[in-house]
Amino acid sequence: MQNPPFHNQTAIITGAGIGIGFEVAKQLASQGSKIILNDIDKDLANVSALQIRKNGGICQAFGGDISEIKNIEEIIKFAVSTFGKLDILIANAGITTFGDFLDYQPESMQKLLQVNLFGTFFLTQAAAKQMILQGEGGSILLTSSVTGKIAHKYLAAYGMTKAGLNQLAKNLVIDLAPHQININTIVPGATLTERTLEDAEYIKIWSRITPSGRPSTIQDIAQASLFLVSPLSRQITGQNLVIDGGWSSVGVSPY
């Protein structure tokens, strides 16, 4: 019997207690990967990891704020001590802050930069060092947003951080490609998650203004994510893959 695509691969997925991150973790586990599932909510991380194990996957939880250096160091050590190596990093953890540009406050910016840029940068650095030490290559995927490519009301600061991740992936090709590590960003548009579904009008609005006629599902994003960390995409690096049903091609505002 042929092994599944991610047989004997170890993956760290951050911000994976719910939503896109959890769906990616489930799909990777179902295809043979051993998962370190991180969420800032330790209880949620444990519950989500348990659910994956109940479905036959191999998954261990790592709770904590992954924008803190000590937790970044610990999650890499935990992955290696638990499963022997690290092959895949999906840096999905991030926060969104909304606000009018003219009223946006410094404290909101500080937390946004800490999580979305500082944490992602140094987690990527730590994972890359481990992959280079192993000498077998690897894959890194950063979760960006379509707001890093097209203007969106109330999301100037958030979009700025996501544009930064797109550029980080492009720039790190120089450092990582010689070690057979590819790095890309996944760039979701409007997506049905626990948070967005709190808006009763969300599906109606985004179905109307999206060329494909619907917002994306977490399954749409997860399937694209798996492609970018699979053996099929080893020659794809420094790229930003948009999954938005064509919305960014037309840019119709939801406001």
C-alpha positions in Angstrom: 0.0 0.0 0.0 1.3 3.4 -0.9 2.1 5.8 1.9 0.0 9.0 2.3 1.6 12.2 0.8 2.8 13.5 4.2 4.0 10.1 5.6 6.6 10.6 8.4 6.5 14.4 8.0 6.4 16.6 11.1 4.5 19.9 10.9 4.1 22.8 13.3 0.9 24.7 12.7 0.3 27.9 14.8 -3.0 29.5 15.5 -4.6 26.1 14.9 -7.2 25.8 17.6 -10.1 26.8 15.3 -10.7 28.0 11.7 -8.3 27.8 8.9 -5.4 26.5 11.1 -7.4 23.7 12.6 -8.7 22.6 9.1 -5.1 22.6 7.8 -4.0 20.5 10.8 -6.9 18.0 10.3 -6.1 17.6 6.6 -2.4 17.2 7.1 -2.9 14.7 9.8 -5.3 12.7 7.6 -2.6 12.5 5.0 0.1 11.1 7.3 1.7 14.1 8.9 2.6 14.3 12.6 1.2 17.5 14.0 2.3 20.0 16.6 -0.9 22.1 17.0 -0.4 25.5 18.6 -2.9 27.9 19.9 -2.6 30.8 22.4 -5.5 29.2 24.3 -3.9 26.2 25.9 -7.2 24.5 26.6 -8.4 25.0 23.1 -5.1 23.6 21.7 -5.6 20.4 23.9 -9.2 20.0 22.8 -8.4 20.4 19.1 -5.4 18.1 19.3 -7.5 15.5 21.0 -10.2 15.7 18.3 -7.5 15.0 15.6 -6.3 12.0 17.6 -9.8 10.7 17.9 -10.0 10.7 14.1 -6.9 8.7 13.8 -4.3 11.4 13.4 -1.0 11.9 15.3 -1.2 15.3 17.0 0.3 16.9 20.1 -0.8 20.3 21.5 1.5 23.2 22.3 -0.4 26.0 24.0 1.0 29.5 24.3 1.6 32.9 22.7 3.9 32.1 19.7 4.9 35.7 19.3 7.1 35.3 22.4 10.7 34.2 21.8 10.7 31.7 24.7 7.6 30.0 23.2 9.1 30.0 19.7 12.3 28.3 21.0 10.2 25.8 23.0 7.9 24.8 20.2 10.8 23.9 17.9 12.4 21.8 20.7 9.0 20.2 21.5 8.5 19.2 17.8 12.0 17.6 17.6 11.8 15.9 21.0 8.4 14.5 20.3 8.7 13.4 16.6 12.4 13.6 15.9 12.5 16.3 13.3 10.7 19.3 11.7 9.7 19.2 8.0 6.9 21.8 7.7 6.1 25.1 9.4 2.7 26.7 8.8 2.9 30.1 10.5 -0.8 30.8 10.7 -1.1 32.6 14.0 -2.2 36.2 13.6 -4.5 38.9 14.9 -6.8 41.4 13.2 -7.3 45.0 14.4 -9.8 47.2 12.8 -9.8 51.0 12.9 -10.1 54.2 11.0 -6.6 55.3 10.0 -7.0 58.8 11.5 -8.1 57.4 14.9 -5.9 54.2 15.1 -4.1 53.9 18.4 -0.4 53.0 19.2 -1.3 50.2 21.6 -3.3 48.4 18.8 -0.3 48.7 16.5 2.2 47.4 19.0 0.2 44.1 19.5 -0.4 43.8 15.8 3.2 44.1 14.9 4.3 41.8 17.8 2.1 38.9 16.6 1.8 39.3 12.9 5.4 40.3 12.1 7.8 39.8 15.0 6.4 36.4 16.0 6.1 35.1 12.4 9.6 36.4 11.5 11.4 34.7 14.4 9.4 31.5 14.3 10.3 31.2 10.6 13.9 31.9 11.5 13.9 29.2 14.3 12.2 26.6 12.0 14.6 27.3 9.2 17.6 26.8 11.4 16.3 23.4 12.5 15.6 22.4 8.9 19.0 23.5 7.8 20.6 21.5 10.7 18.7 18.4 9.6 20.0 18.8 6.0 16.8 17.4 4.3 15.1 20.6 3.2 11.5 21.5 4.2 8.6 23.8 3.6 7.4 27.0 5.2 4.0 28.6 4.7 3.0 32.0 6.1 -0.7 33.0 6.3 -1.2 36.4 4.7 -4.4 38.1 3.6 -5.8 39.6 0.4 -5.8 42.9 2.4 -2.0 42.9 2.0 -2.6 43.2 -1.8 -5.7 45.4 -2.1 -7.0 48.3 0.0 -9.7 47.5 2.4 -11.5 50.0 4.7 -10.5 50.0 8.4 -7.7 47.5 7.8 -4.7 49.8 6.9 -2.6 48.5 9.7 -3.5 44.9 9.4 -3.0 45.0 5.6 0.4 46.5 6.1 1.5 43.6 8.3 0.2 41.0 5.8 1.9 42.8 2.9 5.1 42.5 5.0 4.6 38.7 5.2 4.3 38.5 1.4 7.6 40.4 1.0 9.2 38.3 3.7 8.5 35.1 1.8 9.9 36.6 -1.4 13.1 37.8 0.4 13.8 34.6 2.2 14.1 32.7 -1.1 17.7 34.1 -1.1 18.5 32.5 2.3 16.5 29.3 2.2 16.4 28.0 -1.4 20.1 26.9 -1.3 19.0 24.6 1.6 16.1 23.1 -0.4 13.5 24.9 1.8 10.7 26.6 0.0 8.7 29.4 1.5 5.4 30.9 0.3 2.4 32.7 1.6 -1.2 31.7 1.4 -3.4 34.7 0.8 -7.1 34.2 1.8 -9.8 36.5 0.8 -13.3 36.5 2.4 -13.5 33.1 4.2 -16.2 31.5 6.2 -14.8 31.0 9.7 -16.3 31.1 13.2 -15.5 34.8 13.4 -16.8 35.9 10.1 -20.0 33.9 10.4 -20.9 36.1 13.5 -21.9 38.7 10.8 -25.3 37.7 9.7 -24.8 39.5 6.4 -21.3 38.1 5.6 -22.3 35.3 3.2 -24.9 37.5 1.4 -22.5 40.4 0.9 -19.4 38.4 -0.2 -21.5 36.1 -2.5 -22.7 39.2 -4.3 -19.3 40.9 -4.8 -17.2 37.8 -5.4 -16.9 36.6 -9.1 -17.2 33.0 -8.1 -20.4 33.7 -6.3 -19.4 32.7 -2.8 -16.8 33.4 -0.1 -14.2 30.7 0.4 -14.5 27.9 2.9 -11.7 26.8 5.3 -11.5 23.7 3.2 -10.6 25.8 0.1 -7.8 27.5 2.0 -6.5 24.3 3.6 -6.4 22.4 0.3 -4.3 25.2 -1.3 -2.1 25.2 1.8 -1.4 21.5 1.6 -0.4 21.9 -2.0 2.2 24.5 -1.1 3.9 22.3 1.6 3.7 19.1 -0.4 6.4 17.5 -2.6 4.4 18.7 -5.6 5.4 22.3 -4.9 9.1 22.1 -4.2 10.0 24.3 -7.1 7.5 26.9 -6.1 9.0 29.4 -3.7 8.7 33.1 -2.9 5.1 33.2 -4.1 1.9 34.6 -2.8 -1.1 32.4 -3.6 -4.4 34.2 -3.5 -7.6 32.2 -2.8 -10.5 34.6 -3.0 -12.8 33.5 -5.8 -11.5 36.3 -8.0 -12.5 39.2 -5.7 -9.1 40.9 -5.8 -9.3 41.0 -9.6 -12.3 43.2 -9.4 -11.9 44.8 -6.0 -15.6 45.6 -5.3 -15.9 47.1 -1.8 -18.2 45.4 0.7 -19.0 48.9 2.1 
